[in-house]
Each structure stands twice: as structure tokens, then as C-alpha cells.
């Protein structure tokens, strides 16, 4: 069932509940209880259920919000660069920076997908992102910057999956693996995988 459309004060309440749920997920490392979210938001449990039909729907909405912010900051970013490869290298730098600065990143890349509603959101958003990466690779092939032996529809999800796993490992490592070091490792991998062979 779709969540109800809200405007005005209702939208503010919904946003407050999402913020409280995100904070609860981060603090509890992926665990979510509606009562705890209501307390944190200063609302009642009943009011929370007016906006989100169950705990899974609330967690899914938090994850949707995370992906919206990630896509706006990274995949949809307008990047000034001299050529295709420089632009996409910058996009990877933005991806790592976003995840290292975002408290929800470690939770979203961890075991949060246990809830069916969250798993459905993850599958949908990752498929959308993979399609965008595939289109970027196809554009790189058109420009002679990406190996034409690669099938973008296969390489896109592969590269995105590798970046996602690298981010998960980097975030789990804490201070032991800085954003700069992780970015360099990802850039080296992507360059090696996609560069035109002479």
C-alpha cells in the first residue's frame, strides 16, 4: 500500500519522523522500533502509523530518502570536466565523499535490507543506478573512452556493485581507511576495467 500524500503541516510531521527514524537507525546500527522513533520525534505511536503503515514502511522511506540525496549529490550532479573520463572520475570522488559524510551510509550498505519493504527499495534503486552507470559507459564508448568489448548492461551493474562493496568495506574500517585512499583504489579498479585497450 502506498503511503498517503501529505502537504503543509503533515509534510513537516512526516519529515520529522523520517529524521527521527534515520537517527534511530544510525544509533542502533540498523535496528528500528516505532515506539523509539515516536519518542525521538516527540509524537505518538499512533501518529507515526498514520504516516507509515508499519516499521518496514518507515525504514523503507528512510532508505528512499538516503538514495534520493545520494543520486542528487552524485549521479545527477553537474560536473565541469575536460572530458568523459575526468568527469566520471570526479563522480566517483563525489560518491565516496557523500558516503563518508553521511551517517546513514553505513546502515544503508549494511544489513538493513532484512525488512521486505527495505529490500524492495534497495533492489529498485540499485537497478535504476545500474542503468544510469550503463548509460554513462555507453556514452564513454561513443566517445572512444571505454573499451567497446564491454557490454554496458553487464559492466554497469558490475562496476556499481564493486563500488558499493568497496564503500561498505571502507566505512566498516573506520579511520583505518580514509576517503582519499578508498577513492584511489576505486578509481584504479574502474580505470583498469574500462580503459580502451591499445
N, C-alpha and C positions, 0 to 999 in steps of 0.2 A: 504494500500500500504506500502510495506517495505521501510525503509529508505535506501538511497543509501550507498553502501560500499565506504569508503574513506580511503586513506593512506597518509602518509607523511604530507605535509602542511595542507591538507584537514582534516586529523585526529586531528591536533593541533587546527584548527579553530573550529571543532565540539566540542572538549573538552573544549575550551574556552567558547563556547556558553552554554554548559551544566553547567559549573561552574557559569556563569553569571545567568542562569535561576534558579539554586539552591539558589544562594544568593538572587535573587529577590523573590522567593517563601518564603524564611525564613523571609525576611524583611517585606513582605506584608502579612504574615500569610496565605499563600495559594493562593493568587491572582497572576495571571500571565498575562502580556501583552507583546507581541512580541516586540513592539517598545521599551519598557523599558529594555528588555533583550539585544536588539541590542545596545542601548546606553551604557549599563553597560559593554558590551563586546568590545565596540569600533568598531562595524561593522554596516553594513546597514541592514535594514529590509529585503530587497531583498536577501541578502546573507544568512540571517537566514532561509528564506524559501527554499533556495537551499538544506539545510541540514534537515529541519523539515517541513513537508508539511503544518502543522497548529499548533496552540497553544496547542491543545491536544496532538499531537505527541511529541512536545517539553517537555511538562510536563511528559508524559509517559516515555520518555527517561531518565529524571532526576530520576524518581522513580525506573526504571530498574537499574540505576547506584547505587542508595541507596541500593536496595536489593542485588545487586552483592557484594557490600562492606560488608553488614551485613552477608551474607552467608559465605563469605571468613573468616570473623573475628570470626564467631560463629559456624555455622553448620559444616563447613569444617575444623575447627581448629583441629590440632593435639594436644591432651591434655594428658599429663602424669598424670596418676592416678592409685591408687592401685586396684580399682575395678570399675564396671559399674556405681554404684550409685554415687561414688565420682567424676567420670568423668562427668556425666551428671549434677551433682550439679555445677561443675565448668563451664559447658557450659551455664547454666542459669546465673551465675555470669558474664560471658563474654557478654551475651545478654543484661543485664541491663546496664553494663558499656558502651557498644557500644552506646546504645540509649541515655544515659545521656551525652555522649561526642559528639554526632552527631547532629549538628544544624538542619539537615533535618528531624530528627526523629519525632519531634512534628508535623510537617507539613504532613509527610507521614502517620502518625497514625490519623490525623485529618480529615478534610472534603475535602481533595484534590481529592477524587475519584468522584467528580461531573462530570469531563470530561470523556466521554465514553472510550477514549483510556487509561486513567489512571485506570479506573475501571477494564478494561480488564487485564491490567498488574497486578493489585492487586489480582484479582481472580486467575490468573495463578500462580503467585509467592507464594501466600498463600497455594494453593493446593500442590505445589511442596514441600514447607516447611512442611506441614502437613504429607506428605508421608514420609519425612525423619524422622520426630518425631515418626511416627508409626513404622518405621523400627527400630528405637532406642528402643522403648518399646518392640517390639517383641524380639529383642536381649536380653533385660533385662529379659524377661520371660524365654528365653532359659537358661539363667544363674541362674535362680531362684531368681532374684532380684525384679521382678514385678509381681503383682497379676495376675495369669493366668485367672481369671474370666473376666478381661478386654479384650475387643476386640480392638487391636491396631488401626485398621482402623477407629474406632469411637473415642477412647480415644485420639489418636494423634491430630486430629483437635480440640477436646475439650480443651486439655491442651494448645495447641498453642494459641487458641482463648482467653483463660483465661490469659495467659501471655501477649498477645498483649493488652488486655483491661487494665490489671494492669499497663503496661508501659504507656498507654495513660493517665490514671489517675495520675500516678506518675509524668509524665512530665508536665501535666497541673497544678499540685500542686506547681511546682517551688521548692523553698527552704524549703517548709513545709514538704516535704517527700524526704529524701535523698536516694541515690542509695543503700546504705547498708540496710536501713530499708525496702525498697521495695524488695530487693533481699531476705531478710529473710522471708518476707511474701509469696513470690512466692515459695521459697524452701519448706516452711511448707505446702503450699497447694499441691504442686506436690508430696511431700513425703507422705502426708496423702492419696492422691488419688491413688497412685500406689504401696504402700508398701504391701508386702506379708502379708496376714492375718494369724496369728498363730492359 
